[in-house]
């Protein structure tokens, strides 16, 4: 089957993330993604996967492929994206998150709500512990656990001024183990490689990191692959058999609404 191109925003938060706007329900996200012409998204709430399956169901019903993911905060306070293929993998990693997230209650007035909603936008649960805290697990051990389960591991927005490899460590370790790297819209792959040529062994993605509904799809990737599925995405992230990922930045002029 010939290869095709798919538009993908692979870093989106729902209302479950304390920093996610209350409009970021699964149904609203799917609707906005389709409106923006996206073929594929990933749900990546902070330190939880509990809003993924509902979004995936809505996506399947409406023709949008939804990757199951999570944005993990490592012990170094570095944000990392992980993507999983199956419900069992999501459940197993959720158990890992529950084990390693500090049991510090969320302060809704200070940090925001952490709501779980169904496909009708009805509240069905709430995360008790504050999801922005760091796990008691370092980045190397996170890579090991994600890969043990069968997922993909991508350090997030590595050039961001906070919660990134560069902000926390001052650089990207040359021996870093990862399936790819995410950069934010403020730079390009070429600009990163001018400063850090040793990172050319990685493929890059760039995403909206949307916390507000209007930002879904403002930044996206064009992924060349046969089908919209996890196996093909893995091949594209690794640059295998003609699959590839090109980063795009279609950003509206509202920088104050970006994280």
LINBELVEN-V395487 format. One record per run of one state. SS is the DSSP state (2 for helix, 1 for strand, 0 for the rest). FROM is the first residue (numbers start at 1). TO is the last residue. If there is no record, write none. Layout:
BEGIN
SS|FROM|TO + SS|FROM|TO
END
This chain:
BEGIN
0|1|3 + 1|4|12 + 0|13|25 + 2|26|35 + 0|36|39 + 1|40|43 + 0|44|45 + 1|46|46 + 0|47|51 + 2|52|62 + 0|63|64 + 1|65|73 + 0|74|78 + 1|79|84 + 0|85|86 + 2|87|100 + 1|101|101 + 0|102|104 + 1|105|105 + 0|106|107 + 2|108|111 + 0|112|114 + 1|115|117 + 0|118|122 + 1|123|126 + 0|127|128 + 1|129|129 + 0|130|134 + 1|135|135 + 0|136|138 + 2|139|149 + 0|150|151 + 1|152|155 + 0|156|164 + 2|165|169 + 0|170|179 + 1|180|182 + 0|183|188 + 2|189|195 + 0|196|196 + 2|197|201 + 0|202|203 + 1|204|205 + 0|206|209 + 1|210|210 + 0|211|212 + 2|213|215 + 0|216|218 + 1|219|225 + 0|226|229 + 2|230|238 + 0|239|243 + 1|244|249 + 0|250|254 + 2|255|257 + 0|258|259
END
